[in-house]
């Protein structure tokens, strides 16, 4: 009975979402008033709560929240650019460091056991990540004719490591979660060394890249906080359950804030080229899934491993790419592609994971690995 009552209560939020959507459309059609942004925020918030009551759609709740805050930032960028004399862009790098610290607290030597048990899968996954997406990014950047710094942002998201969201999607997709955790960890740890070199080689003609300086910036955003998290996990093993519960929430809030701040900073450029950038980013994302999957099939990997490589390649660390754009002082241009890629990949990843969730890999046993990564 309680379950039915709870489900019915979630349904009320669908009605609320419809009301707020109608209000938004009415405001836009009649007055174009800035407070339309609040109606848009309430629409996506109500939809996010409603999705929580649906097992199939629950994975999209967080993405709806991002859409809501990003939508508000397009109407009211002043809320997300400066508070008094404090520039909110300053928060981006510390937020990334907090997220990376949380990743470190959930890592252990076991995450890298797959390197020994299945080196083929790890090598293919890592190589695919740093080959497929950068090349696609370069191709799209050259084909679009966008201004250099925005085009470089497309390459930047391609040169970034796989994102933490890929682990969640692999779990839902009945993919090889152990391989996913390992590939994410290794590509993240390699990023300070590989991403700057790739950017210099592929985007050096579009923006000025100081390889050593970028290496140090990424090192500060990734290696130091992850190392601190690993030490924290080692010293307080079994005593930090509160942190395991808190970090997913902190990470989600952090990612939402990062994307919202970037959207507000680049609002004018985004409104001018938004539709084009969305199409380009979607093509980039979908090509990552497709080439990642069929590349793994080419090497005769098991179906679950192919799914893992597809999701690892297609889902990038948009937060890190945003941090790099911030460090380069080009958040309003270089940071636009990561800001669009982040929410979009969560939608496409959720759809792909849901499709695979109902299709057990033929001849394979369900994945038994416990999922703890946020």
C-alpha positions as CSV (number, residue, x, y, z in Angstrom):
1,X,0.0,0.0,0.0
2,X,2.8,2.4,0.9
3,X,4.5,1.6,-2.3
4,X,1.4,2.5,-4.3
5,X,0.9,5.7,-2.3
6,X,4.5,6.7,-2.9
7,X,4.3,6.0,-6.6
8,X,1.1,8.1,-6.9
9,X,2.8,11.0,-5.1
10,X,5.5,11.0,-7.7
11,X,2.9,11.2,-10.4
12,X,1.7,14.5,-9.0
13,X,5.1,15.9,-10.0
14,X,4.4,15.0,-13.7
15,X,1.3,17.2,-13.4
16,X,3.3,20.0,-11.8
17,X,5.9,19.7,-14.5
18,X,3.3,20.1,-17.2
19,X,1.9,23.2,-15.4
20,X,5.3,24.8,-15.2
21,X,6.0,23.9,-18.9
22,X,2.8,25.6,-20.0
23,X,3.7,28.6,-17.8
24,X,7.1,28.8,-19.4
25,X,5.7,28.6,-23.0
26,X,3.1,31.2,-22.1
27,X,5.7,33.6,-20.7
28,X,8.0,33.2,-23.7
29,X,5.2,33.5,-26.2
30,X,3.7,36.7,-24.6
31,X,6.4,38.7,-22.8
32,X,9.8,37.1,-23.1
33,X,10.3,38.1,-19.5
34,X,13.5,36.9,-17.7
35,X,11.4,35.2,-15.0
36,X,10.7,32.6,-17.6
37,X,13.9,31.1,-16.4
38,X,12.4,30.3,-13.0
39,X,9.4,28.5,-14.7
40,X,12.0,26.5,-16.7
41,X,13.9,25.6,-13.5
42,X,10.7,24.5,-11.8
43,X,9.7,22.4,-14.8
44,X,12.9,20.5,-14.8
45,X,13.0,20.2,-11.0
46,X,9.5,18.7,-10.9
47,X,10.5,16.4,-13.8
48,X,13.6,15.3,-11.8
49,X,11.5,14.4,-8.8
50,X,8.9,12.6,-10.9
51,X,11.7,10.5,-12.6
52,X,12.8,9.4,-9.2
53,X,9.7,7.3,-9.0
54,X,10.3,5.5,-12.2
55,X,13.0,2.8,-12.3
56,X,13.7,3.3,-16.0
57,X,13.9,7.1,-15.8
58,X,15.5,7.6,-12.4
59,X,19.0,7.8,-13.9
60,X,18.0,11.0,-15.7
61,X,16.9,12.8,-12.5
62,X,20.3,14.4,-12.0
63,X,20.5,15.5,-15.7
64,X,17.1,17.2,-15.4
65,X,18.4,19.2,-12.4
66,X,21.4,20.3,-14.5
67,X,19.1,21.3,-17.4
68,X,17.1,23.4,-14.9
69,X,20.0,25.2,-13.4
70,X,21.7,25.7,-16.8
71,X,18.4,27.0,-18.2
72,X,18.2,29.5,-15.3
73,X,21.8,30.6,-15.9
74,X,20.9,31.4,-19.5
75,X,18.1,33.8,-18.3
76,X,19.9,35.1,-15.3
77,X,23.7,34.7,-15.8
78,X,24.3,37.3,-13.1
79,X,23.4,34.7,-10.5
80,X,26.3,32.5,-11.5
81,X,29.0,34.8,-12.5
82,X,29.7,37.1,-9.5
83,X,28.5,37.4,-6.0
84,X,29.5,40.9,-4.9
85,X,33.2,41.1,-5.7
86,X,33.6,37.3,-5.7
87,X,34.0,35.7,-9.1
88,X,32.3,32.2,-9.1
89,X,34.8,30.9,-11.7
90,X,37.2,30.6,-8.9
91,X,35.2,27.7,-7.5
92,X,35.6,25.4,-10.6
93,X,39.1,24.0,-9.9
94,X,38.4,23.4,-6.1
95,X,35.2,21.6,-7.0
96,X,37.1,19.4,-9.4
97,X,39.7,18.7,-6.7
98,X,36.9,17.7,-4.3
99,X,35.4,15.3,-6.9
100,X,38.8,13.8,-7.6
101,X,39.4,13.4,-3.9
102,X,36.1,11.5,-3.6
103,X,37.3,9.3,-6.5
104,X,40.5,8.6,-4.6
105,X,38.7,7.6,-1.4
106,X,36.8,4.9,-3.4
107,X,39.9,3.5,-5.1
108,X,42.1,0.7,-4.0
109,X,44.7,-1.7,-5.5
110,X,41.8,-4.0,-6.4
111,X,40.7,-1.5,-9.0
112,X,43.9,-2.2,-11.0
113,X,43.7,-6.0,-10.6
114,X,42.1,-6.2,-14.1
115,X,45.4,-5.0,-15.6
116,X,46.9,-8.3,-14.5
117,X,43.8,-10.5,-15.0
118,X,42.8,-9.0,-18.4
119,X,45.5,-6.7,-19.9
120,X,44.0,-6.9,-23.4
121,X,40.8,-5.3,-22.3
122,X,42.5,-2.6,-20.3
123,X,45.0,-1.8,-23.1
124,X,42.2,-1.6,-25.7
125,X,40.0,0.5,-23.5
126,X,42.7,3.0,-22.6
127,X,44.1,3.2,-26.2
128,X,40.6,3.6,-27.6
129,X,39.9,6.5,-25.2
130,X,43.0,8.5,-26.2
131,X,42.8,7.7,-29.9
132,X,39.1,7.7,-31.0
133,X,37.7,10.8,-29.3
134,X,40.6,13.1,-30.0
135,X,40.6,12.2,-33.7
136,X,36.8,12.7,-33.9
137,X,37.1,16.0,-32.0
138,X,39.7,17.2,-34.5
139,X,37.7,16.2,-37.5
140,X,34.5,17.9,-36.2
141,X,36.4,21.0,-35.1
142,X,37.8,21.4,-38.6
143,X,34.5,20.7,-40.3
144,X,32.4,23.1,-38.3
145,X,34.1,26.4,-39.1
146,X,33.5,27.6,-35.5
147,X,35.8,30.3,-34.1
148,X,39.2,28.8,-33.0
149,X,38.7,28.8,-29.2
150,X,35.3,27.2,-29.4
151,X,36.5,24.6,-31.9
152,X,39.5,23.9,-29.6
153,X,36.9,23.1,-26.9
154,X,35.6,20.3,-29.0
155,X,39.1,18.8,-29.3
156,X,39.6,19.4,-25.5
157,X,36.6,17.3,-24.6
158,X,37.9,14.5,-26.9
159,X,41.4,14.6,-25.3
160,X,40.0,14.3,-21.8
161,X,39.9,11.0,-19.9
162,X,36.7,9.0,-19.4
163,X,34.2,10.3,-16.9
164,X,33.0,8.9,-13.6
165,X,29.5,8.6,-15.0
166,X,30.7,5.8,-17.3
167,X,31.1,3.5,-14.3
168,X,27.4,4.0,-13.4
169,X,26.3,3.4,-16.9
170,X,28.4,0.3,-17.2
171,X,26.8,-1.1,-14.0
172,X,23.3,-0.5,-15.5
173,X,24.3,-1.8,-18.9
174,X,25.4,-5.2,-17.5
175,X,28.9,-4.4,-18.9
176,X,32.2,-5.4,-17.3
177,X,32.3,-3.1,-14.3
178,X,35.7,-4.1,-13.1
179,X,37.1,-3.2,-16.5
180,X,35.2,0.1,-16.4
181,X,36.6,1.1,-13.0
182,X,40.1,0.2,-14.1
183,X,40.0,2.1,-17.5
184,X,38.5,5.2,-15.8
185,X,41.2,5.1,-13.1
186,X,44.1,4.7,-15.5
187,X,42.9,7.2,-18.1
188,X,42.4,9.7,-15.3
189,X,45.9,9.2,-13.9
190,X,47.4,9.4,-17.4
191,X,45.5,12.6,-18.3
192,X,48.1,15.0,-16.8
193,X,50.7,13.5,-19.2
194,X,48.6,12.6,-22.3
195,X,46.0,15.4,-22.5
196,X,48.4,18.3,-22.8
197,X,50.5,16.6,-25.5
198,X,47.3,15.7,-27.5
199,X,46.1,19.3,-27.2
200,X,49.4,20.7,-28.3
201,X,49.5,18.4,-31.3
202,X,45.8,18.7,-32.3
203,X,44.7,22.1,-31.2
204,X,48.0,24.0,-31.1
205,X,47.1,25.9,-34.3
206,X,43.8,27.1,-32.7
207,X,45.0,28.3,-29.3
208,X,48.3,28.7,-27.5
209,X,49.2,25.6,-25.5
210,X,52.0,25.4,-22.9
211,X,52.4,21.7,-22.4
212,X,54.3,21.8,-19.1
213,X,52.0,24.4,-17.6
214,X,48.9,22.4,-18.6
215,X,50.5,19.2,-17.2
216,X,51.0,20.9,-13.9
217,X,47.4,22.3,-13.9
218,X,46.0,18.9,-14.5
219,X,48.4,17.3,-12.0
220,X,47.0,19.7,-9.3
221,X,43.4,18.9,-10.3
222,X,43.8,15.1,-10.5
223,X,46.9,13.5,-9.0
224,X,47.2,15.4,-5.8
225,X,43.6,15.1,-4.7
226,X,43.3,11.5,-5.8
227,X,46.5,10.7,-3.9
228,X,45.1,12.4,-0.8
229,X,41.9,10.4,-1.2
230,X,43.9,7.1,-1.5
231,X,45.8,8.0,1.7
232,X,42.6,8.9,3.4
233,X,41.0,5.6,2.3
234,X,44.1,3.6,3.5
235,X,44.2,5.2,6.9
236,X,40.5,5.1,7.6
237,X,39.6,1.9,5.8
238,X,36.2,0.7,7.1
239,X,35.7,3.8,9.2
240,X,34.5,6.3,6.6
241,X,31.1,5.0,5.5
242,X,29.8,8.5,6.0
243,X,32.2,9.7,3.3
244,X,31.1,7.0,0.9
245,X,27.5,8.2,1.3
246,X,28.3,11.9,1.1
247,X,30.7,12.0,-1.8
248,X,28.2,11.0,-4.5
249,X,26.0,13.9,-3.5
250,X,28.9,16.3,-3.2
251,X,30.2,15.2,-6.7
252,X,26.8,15.7,-8.3
253,X,26.3,19.1,-6.8
254,X,29.9,20.0,-7.8
255,X,29.4,18.9,-11.4
256,X,26.1,20.8,-11.6
257,X,27.7,24.0,-10.3
258,X,30.6,23.7,-12.7
259,X,28.4,23.3,-15.7
260,X,26.1,26.1,-14.6
261,X,28.9,28.6,-14.0
262,X,30.5,27.8,-17.4
263,X,27.1,28.3,-19.1
264,X,26.6,31.7,-17.4
265,X,30.1,32.8,-18.4
266,X,29.7,31.8,-22.0
267,X,26.0,32.7,-22.3
268,X,26.2,35.1,-25.3
269,X,28.4,32.7,-27.3
270,X,26.2,29.7,-26.4
271,X,23.0,31.5,-27.5
272,X,24.6,32.4,-30.8
273,X,26.0,28.9,-31.7
274,X,24.1,26.7,-29.3
275,X,22.2,24.6,-31.8
276,X,25.3,24.0,-33.9
277,X,27.3,23.0,-30.9
278,X,24.7,20.6,-29.6
279,X,24.6,18.8,-32.9
280,X,28.4,18.6,-33.1
281,X,28.7,17.4,-29.5
282,X,26.0,14.8,-30.1
283,X,27.8,13.5,-33.1
284,X,31.1,13.4,-31.1
285,X,29.4,11.5,-28.3
286,X,27.6,9.0,-30.6
287,X,30.7,8.3,-32.6
288,X,32.5,7.5,-29.4
289,X,30.0,4.9,-28.5
290,X,29.8,3.4,-31.9
291,X,33.6,3.2,-32.7
292,X,34.4,2.2,-29.1
293,X,32.0,-0.8,-29.3
294,X,32.9,-2.0,-32.8
295,X,36.6,-1.4,-32.2
296,X,36.4,-3.8,-29.2
297,X,34.4,-6.2,-31.4
298,X,37.1,-6.1,-34.0
299,X,39.5,-7.4,-31.3
300,X,37.0,-10.2,-30.5
301,X,36.4,-9.0,-27.0
302,X,33.4,-10.4,-25.0
303,X,30.1,-8.6,-25.4
304,X,30.2,-7.2,-21.8
305,X,33.7,-5.8,-22.5
306,X,32.6,-4.2,-25.8
307,X,29.8,-2.4,-23.9
308,X,32.3,-1.2,-21.4
309,X,34.7,0.2,-24.0
310,X,31.8,1.9,-25.8
311,X,30.7,3.7,-22.7
312,X,34.2,4.5,-21.5
313,X,35.1,6.0,-24.9
314,X,31.8,7.9,-25.4
315,X,31.6,9.4,-21.9
316,X,34.2,12.0,-21.1
317,X,35.3,13.9,-18.0
318,X,33.6,17.2,-18.8
319,X,34.4,18.6,-15.4
320,X,38.1,18.2,-15.9
321,X,37.9,19.7,-19.4
322,X,36.0,22.7,-17.8
323,X,38.8,23.0,-15.3
324,X,41.4,23.1,-18.0
325,X,39.5,25.8,-19.8
326,X,39.3,27.8,-16.6
327,X,43.0,27.5,-15.9
328,X,43.7,28.8,-19.5
329,X,41.4,31.8,-18.8
330,X,39.0,30.8,-21.7
331,X,36.0,29.5,-19.8
332,X,33.5,31.4,-22.0
333,X,34.8,29.9,-25.2
334,X,37.0,26.8,-24.7
335,X,34.6,25.7,-21.9
336,X,31.5,25.7,-24.0
337,X,31.8,22.3,-25.6
338,X,32.5,20.5,-22.2
339,X,29.5,22.4,-20.7
340,X,27.2,21.0,-23.5
341,X,28.8,17.5,-23.6
342,X,28.3,16.9,-19.8
343,X,24.5,16.8,-19.6
344,X,24.1,15.4,-23.1
345,X,26.3,12.4,-22.5
346,X,24.2,11.5,-19.4
347,X,21.1,11.4,-21.5
348,X,22.5,9.3,-24.3
349,X,24.4,7.1,-21.8
350,X,21.3,6.4,-19.8
351,X,19.4,5.5,-22.9
352,X,22.1,3.2,-24.1
353,X,22.5,1.6,-20.7
354,X,18.8,1.0,-20.4
355,X,18.8,-0.6,-23.8
356,X,21.6,-3.0,-22.8
357,X,20.2,-3.6,-19.3
358,X,17.4,-5.7,-20.7
359,X,19.7,-7.7,-22.9
360,X,22.0,-10.0,-21.0
361,X,25.3,-10.6,-22.9
362,X,24.9,-13.9,-24.6
363,X,26.9,-16.7,-22.9
364,X,28.1,-14.5,-20.0
365,X,27.2,-14.5,-16.3
366,X,25.8,-11.3,-14.7
367,X,28.5,-9.0,-13.3
368,X,29.2,-9.7,-9.7
369,X,31.4,-6.7,-8.9
370,X,30.1,-4.5,-6.1
371,X,29.5,-1.0,-7.3
372,X,30.9,1.7,-5.0
373,X,32.2,4.4,-7.4
374,X,30.2,7.6,-7.5
